[in-house]
Amino acid sequence: MQKRDIFLPGSGDFCAQIGACDATEVGEYLFISGQGGVDWTDNVRLLPTFEAQTRKTWENIKVALDAAGYRAEHIVQVLMMIVHTDDSEGTFSAKSVKIFEIKSEVLPEAIPTGTTIGVTDLALPGLLVEIQVVAIR
């Protein structure tokens, strides 16, 4: 089995600490680990709002796709996890819709299958959204 691990610029130290990578390519499949609203190039800065985190999440996914030589239209499935709170940024349902609106701006060619689930917490304190992706060439 041919396997290639991919790291976002700036994420290598964090990934090494937890023993993971941002994406793994196996054959014609690309598995992108759950990405969040983290700016890895700015001292691992977590963005402050749901919308900003969602935009950065899709941008991080795009970076992983580009690094592996994949395009948005190769995305076939997404798993989206939202910290389930109704707050000033909207309800769970409104946030689910917002994820797809932002995806359409950042990766307009991507038309994947998807599942959205509400969770109580994510891996990093303050992380509000995490998206996992599978792409196939």
Protein Blocks (a to p, Z undefined) as FASTA:
>chain_A
ZZdddddehilmmmmmnopafbdcehjbccdddddfddfkngpiacfbfklmmmmmmmmm
mmmmmmnopafklpmbdcddddddddfkopfklmmmmmmmmmmmmmmmbccdddddddfb
dfbehiabdcdddddZZ
